[in-house]
Structure formats: structure tokens, C-alpha cells
Amino acid sequence: MEYNTAQKKLALPEYGRHVHLMVQHAVHINNREERNFAARSIIGVMGNLQPHLRDIPDFKHKLWDHLFIISDFKLDIDSPYPVPTPEKLMERPNTIPYSQGHIRQRHYGKILVDMIREAAKIEDLEARRLLVQLIANQMKKTYVAWNRSEVSNEQILRDIWDISDGKIDIEPDSIRILDTPDNSRENQPVRNQRTKKKRIAGGERK
């Protein structure tokens, strides 16, 4: 008996060894017409084995690319799509440029910082106040989530003033900032597991 571990490594294991053997057989078919027929038949089998690919745009194109990969690019057939090359498939994608803008209060995130700077441009004072109130509440939630500690409303407003370069200067009494629970680990109750078991069994011993 020949074990799979002793055989050649599969190029695309998700299709199984039988499909790989079928492709290897098609590579050695001398008649081109028969070779094309065999390739189309294998594509049908591959499509049935990978039904999730049907949800992907141009899934048949992907199947044909997989066929050439399995054949180690040795299959000479009339493909309905451009024949891929190893160099093209191994080509690294372009680097995605990321914003390198400096953020003094990183825990708030770039979106909140941008919102504050846009709010500073609003000339309608009432509209600006309402927007700043929404931003301040979100800032407080974000601060607690990242720092695991409470923060005063005055500190939030100071950060807004700092981020806006002094353009937004609002008194604490002019907006409503909701209280957030203290998420610090020091203030979280720790229950004794033995006590918890006694409660479940029928009450706590006094």
C-alpha cells in the first residue's frame, strides 16, 4: 500500500489526489482535441468539488487557473481565458499606502480626530455644540475601552480643544456627557469559586 505522505505533494490539496492524477493524464494525451476535451471534463469535476467558487465573480476563470497550476503549467490546451504564468501568479500585490499623519491622542483613533477638525469648521454654533456633544460621548467610550480607567469630562473637553488647535472651546456645563462604567480591573468584583458553588448547592453558609 502506498501512503499519501510518501507521494508527491499536491499543488492544490482541496481538489484531492484523483483530480491531480486526471490532470497529469491529460498532460500526456498526444491528441490536442482529446486533450481539450479532457481538460473541459476535469473543469466540470473541479467545479462540483468546489461549489463555493460559484459565488465568486469569474469562478470559471479561477477554475481554469487552478487547472494550469495543478498541471505545473505543462498543460497545452485551448483555454477560454489567458493562460497564467508562474511569474504572474507569484507576483506580489502593490503596497497599500497608509496614512502616516501624526495623532497626538492615538487612543481616540483617526476618525474621531478628523471629526473634531471638521466640527471646528462649522460656523453654526448650535450645530457645532450638538456635534461636539456626540463626539465627546464617543471619545469617552473609546478612552475607557483602551485605557481601562475612568476619565473626567473636563479632560475630554481639553482633548477636544487640543485636537482642534484651540478652535473648539466649550464649557462643561454646555453639553451633556454621559457617565461610563469604570472598566478598571481593580474595581471589578472577584467572586470566590467555593462560595459560588455553595450558593448553587442551596444557599450561602452564614
Sine and cosine of phi, psi and omega as CSV:
sin_phi,cos_phi,sin_psi,cos_psi,sin_omega,cos_omega
0.00,0.00,0.71,-0.71,-0.01,-1.00
-0.98,-0.22,0.87,-0.50,-0.03,-1.00
-0.99,0.13,0.49,-0.87,0.01,-1.00
-0.88,0.48,-0.53,0.85,-0.01,-1.00
-0.91,0.41,-0.37,0.93,0.00,-1.00
-1.00,-0.05,-0.08,1.00,-0.02,-1.00
-1.00,-0.09,0.07,-1.00,-0.04,-1.00
-0.91,0.42,0.62,-0.78,0.00,-1.00
-0.91,0.41,0.69,-0.73,-0.02,-1.00
-0.98,0.21,0.67,-0.74,0.02,-1.00
-0.92,0.38,-0.69,0.72,0.04,-1.00
-0.75,-0.66,1.00,0.03,-0.11,-0.99
-0.85,0.52,-0.40,0.92,-0.06,-1.00
-0.90,0.43,-0.30,0.95,0.02,-1.00
-1.00,-0.02,-0.22,0.98,0.03,-1.00
1.00,0.07,0.28,-0.96,-0.06,-1.00
-0.95,0.30,-0.51,0.86,-0.04,-1.00
-0.90,0.44,-0.64,0.77,0.03,-1.00
-0.91,0.42,-0.64,0.76,0.03,-1.00
-0.89,0.46,-0.63,0.78,0.04,-1.00
-0.93,0.37,-0.60,0.80,0.05,-1.00
-0.90,0.44,-0.65,0.76,0.01,-1.00
-0.92,0.40,-0.67,0.75,0.03,-1.00
-0.87,0.49,-0.63,0.78,0.05,-1.00
-0.90,0.43,-0.67,0.74,-0.01,-1.00
-0.90,0.44,-0.56,0.83,0.00,-1.00
-0.86,0.50,-0.56,0.83,-0.09,-1.00
-1.00,-0.10,0.13,0.99,0.10,-1.00
-0.97,0.24,0.81,-0.58,-0.09,-1.00
-0.97,0.25,-0.65,0.76,-0.06,-1.00
-0.97,0.25,0.82,-0.57,-0.08,-1.00
-0.92,0.40,-0.63,0.77,-0.01,-1.00
-0.90,0.45,-0.69,0.73,0.04,-1.00
-0.92,0.40,-0.57,0.82,0.01,-1.00
-0.92,0.40,-0.65,0.76,0.05,-1.00
-0.90,0.43,-0.66,0.75,0.02,-1.00
-0.89,0.45,-0.67,0.74,0.01,-1.00
-0.89,0.45,-0.65,0.76,-0.01,-1.00
-0.89,0.45,-0.68,0.73,0.01,-1.00
-0.91,0.42,-0.60,0.80,0.03,-1.00
-0.91,0.41,-0.66,0.76,0.02,-1.00
-0.91,0.42,-0.62,0.79,0.04,-1.00
-0.87,0.50,-0.63,0.78,0.04,-1.00
-0.89,0.46,-0.68,0.74,0.03,-1.00
-0.91,0.42,-0.69,0.72,0.00,-1.00
-0.88,0.47,-0.62,0.78,0.02,-1.00
-0.91,0.42,-0.60,0.80,0.03,-1.00
-0.94,0.34,-0.52,0.86,0.01,-1.00
-0.97,0.23,-0.41,0.91,-0.03,-1.00
-0.82,-0.57,0.92,0.39,-0.05,-1.00
-0.90,0.43,-0.40,0.92,-0.01,-1.00
-0.91,0.41,-0.36,0.93,0.01,-1.00
-0.92,0.38,-0.29,0.96,0.00,-1.00
-0.91,0.41,-0.36,0.93,0.03,-1.00
-0.99,0.11,-0.11,0.99,-0.02,-1.00
-1.00,-0.09,0.74,-0.67,0.05,-1.00
-0.83,0.56,0.65,-0.76,0.00,-1.00
0.84,0.54,0.68,0.73,-0.05,-1.00
-0.89,0.46,-0.52,0.85,0.02,-1.00
-0.92,0.38,-0.57,0.82,0.07,-1.00
-0.88,0.48,-0.66,0.75,0.01,-1.00
-0.91,0.42,-0.63,0.77,0.02,-1.00
-0.89,0.46,-0.67,0.75,0.01,-1.00
-0.92,0.39,-0.61,0.79,0.08,-1.00
-0.88,0.47,-0.67,0.74,0.03,-1.00
-0.89,0.45,-0.60,0.80,0.02,-1.00
-0.87,0.50,-0.70,0.72,0.01,-1.00
-0.93,0.36,-0.57,0.82,0.03,-1.00
-0.91,0.42,-0.69,0.73,0.01,-1.00
-0.88,0.47,-0.60,0.80,-0.01,-1.00
-0.98,0.17,0.07,1.00,-0.06,-1.00
0.86,0.51,0.53,0.85,0.05,-1.00
0.89,0.45,0.46,0.89,-0.01,-1.00
-0.98,-0.22,-0.09,1.00,-0.07,-1.00
-0.99,0.15,0.90,-0.43,-0.03,-1.00
-0.99,-0.16,0.99,-0.13,-0.05,-1.00
-0.64,-0.77,0.13,-0.99,0.05,-1.00
-1.00,-0.05,1.00,-0.08,-0.05,-1.00
-1.00,0.09,0.61,-0.79,0.07,-1.00
-0.96,0.29,-0.09,1.00,-0.01,-1.00
-0.79,-0.62,0.35,-0.94,0.05,-1.00
-0.83,0.56,0.71,-0.70,-0.04,-1.00
-0.96,0.29,0.82,-0.57,-0.01,-1.00
-0.96,0.27,0.32,-0.95,0.06,-1.00
-0.85,-0.53,0.43,-0.90,0.03,-1.00
-0.84,0.54,-0.60,0.80,-0.02,-1.00
-0.90,0.43,-0.63,0.78,-0.02,-1.00
-0.93,0.36,-0.65,0.76,-0.02,-1.00
-0.95,0.32,-0.50,0.87,-0.01,-1.00
-1.00,0.02,0.00,1.00,-0.02,-1.00
-0.92,0.40,0.76,-0.64,-0.02,-1.00
-0.97,0.24,0.64,-0.77,0.02,-1.00
-0.92,0.38,0.36,-0.93,0.02,-1.00
-0.90,0.43,0.58,-0.81,0.02,-1.00
-0.93,0.37,0.74,-0.67,0.01,-1.00
-0.99,0.12,0.86,-0.52,0.00,-1.00
-0.95,0.31,0.72,-0.69,0.04,-1.00
-0.93,-0.37,0.53,-0.85,0.02,-1.00
-0.92,0.38,0.77,-0.64,0.01,-1.00
-0.95,-0.30,0.36,0.93,-0.02,-1.00
-0.88,0.47,0.60,-0.80,-0.03,-1.00
-0.98,0.20,0.77,-0.63,0.06,-1.00
-0.86,-0.52,0.88,-0.48,-0.05,-1.00
-0.95,0.32,-0.61,0.79,0.02,-1.00
-0.94,-0.35,0.99,0.14,-0.11,-0.99
-0.89,0.45,-0.45,0.89,-0.07,-1.00
-0.92,0.38,-0.30,0.96,0.05,-1.00
-0.99,0.12,-0.42,0.91,-0.02,-1.00
1.00,0.05,0.39,-0.92,-0.10,-1.00
-0.93,0.38,-0.55,0.83,-0.05,-1.00
-0.90,0.43,-0.71,0.70,0.02,-1.00
-0.91,0.43,-0.63,0.78,0.03,-1.00
-0.88,0.47,-0.68,0.73,0.02,-1.00
-0.91,0.41,-0.60,0.80,0.02,-1.00
-0.90,0.44,-0.64,0.77,0.03,-1.00
-0.90,0.44,-0.68,0.73,-0.01,-1.00
-0.92,0.39,-0.55,0.84,0.07,-1.00
-0.95,0.30,-0.60,0.80,0.02,-1.00
-0.89,0.46,-0.55,0.84,0.00,-1.00
-0.90,0.43,-0.32,0.95,-0.02,-1.00
-1.00,0.04,-0.20,0.98,-0.04,-1.00
-0.97,0.26,0.81,-0.59,-0.05,-1.00
-0.99,0.10,-0.51,0.86,0.03,-1.00
-0.93,0.36,0.93,-0.37,-0.11,-0.99
-0.90,0.44,-0.62,0.79,-0.01,-1.00
-0.93,0.37,-0.68,0.73,0.03,-1.00
-0.90,0.44,-0.62,0.78,0.04,-1.00
-0.91,0.42,-0.66,0.75,-0.02,-1.00
-0.88,0.47,-0.69,0.72,-0.01,-1.00
-0.91,0.42,-0.65,0.76,0.02,-1.00
-0.92,0.39,-0.67,0.74,0.02,-1.00
-0.90,0.45,-0.57,0.82,0.03,-1.00
-0.89,0.46,-0.70,0.71,0.04,-1.00
-0.89,0.45,-0.68,0.73,-0.01,-1.00
-0.90,0.43,-0.67,0.74,-0.03,-1.00
-0.89,0.46,-0.66,0.75,0.03,-1.00
-0.90,0.43,-0.66,0.76,0.04,-1.00
-0.92,0.38,-0.61,0.79,0.04,-1.00
-0.88,0.47,-0.64,0.77,-0.01,-1.00
-0.91,0.41,-0.67,0.74,0.04,-1.00
-0.89,0.46,-0.67,0.74,-0.01,-1.00
-0.92,0.40,-0.66,0.75,0.01,-1.00
-0.86,0.50,-0.74,0.67,-0.03,-1.00
-0.91,0.41,-0.60,0.80,-0.02,-1.00
-0.90,0.43,-0.59,0.80,-0.07,-1.00
-1.00,-0.05,-0.51,0.86,-0.10,-0.99
-0.98,-0.20,-0.14,0.99,0.04,-1.00
0.83,0.55,0.53,0.85,0.00,-1.00
-0.46,-0.89,0.33,-0.94,-0.01,-1.00
-0.97,0.24,0.39,-0.92,0.04,-1.00
-0.66,-0.75,0.63,-0.78,-0.03,-1.00
-0.98,0.22,0.42,-0.91,0.05,-1.00
-0.90,0.44,-0.56,0.83,0.02,-1.00
-0.88,0.47,-0.62,0.78,0.01,-1.00
-0.92,0.40,-0.64,0.77,0.04,-1.00
-0.87,0.50,-0.70,0.71,-0.01,-1.00
-0.93,0.37,-0.55,0.84,0.07,-1.00
-0.91,0.41,-0.63,0.78,0.02,-1.00
-0.92,0.40,-0.62,0.78,0.06,-1.00
-0.90,0.44,-0.68,0.73,0.04,-1.00
-0.88,0.48,-0.66,0.75,-0.03,-1.00
-0.93,0.37,-0.72,0.70,-0.03,-1.00
-0.91,0.42,-0.59,0.81,-0.02,-1.00
-0.99,0.11,0.13,0.99,-0.02,-1.00
0.85,0.53,0.63,0.78,0.07,-1.00
0.98,0.18,0.10,1.00,-0.04,-1.00
-0.99,0.14,-0.39,0.92,0.04,-1.00
-0.91,-0.41,0.96,-0.30,-0.02,-1.00
-0.81,-0.59,0.99,-0.13,-0.11,-0.99
-0.89,-0.46,0.68,-0.74,0.05,-1.00
-0.96,0.29,0.59,-0.81,-0.03,-1.00
-0.85,0.53,-0.51,0.86,-0.06,-1.00
-0.98,0.21,-0.19,0.98,-0.09,-1.00
-1.00,0.04,-0.22,0.98,0.04,-1.00
-0.73,-0.68,0.33,-0.95,-0.02,-1.00
-0.94,-0.34,0.90,-0.43,0.05,-1.00
-0.94,-0.34,0.85,-0.53,-0.06,-1.00
-0.94,0.34,0.50,-0.87,0.08,-1.00
-0.97,0.24,0.59,-0.81,0.05,-1.00
-0.88,-0.47,0.54,-0.84,0.01,-1.00
-0.92,0.40,0.56,-0.83,0.03,-1.00
-0.97,0.24,0.90,-0.43,-0.05,-1.00
-1.00,-0.08,0.17,0.99,-0.03,-1.00
-0.91,0.41,0.61,-0.79,-0.06,-1.00
-0.91,0.41,-0.45,0.89,-0.02,-1.00
-0.91,0.42,-0.47,0.88,-0.07,-1.00
-0.99,-0.13,0.03,1.00,0.02,-1.00
-1.00,0.06,0.79,-0.61,-0.03,-1.00
-0.92,0.39,0.65,-0.76,0.04,-1.00
-0.91,-0.41,0.90,-0.44,-0.05,-1.00
-1.00,-0.07,0.63,-0.78,0.05,-1.00
-0.96,0.29,0.80,-0.60,-0.05,-1.00
-0.89,0.46,-0.57,0.82,0.00,-1.00
-0.91,0.41,-0.66,0.75,0.04,-1.00
-0.89,0.45,-0.64,0.77,0.00,-1.00
-0.89,0.46,-0.64,0.77,0.01,-1.00
-0.91,0.42,-0.62,0.79,0.00,-1.00
-0.91,0.43,-0.61,0.79,0.02,-1.00
-0.90,0.43,-0.65,0.76,0.00,-1.00
-0.92,0.39,-0.60,0.80,-0.05,-1.00
-0.95,0.32,-0.34,0.94,0.02,-1.00
0.51,-0.86,0.36,0.93,0.07,-1.00
0.83,-0.55,0.38,-0.92,-0.04,-1.00
-1.00,0.02,0.72,-0.69,0.02,-1.00
-0.95,0.32,0.73,-0.68,-0.01,-1.00
-0.96,-0.27,0.00,0.00,0.00,0.00
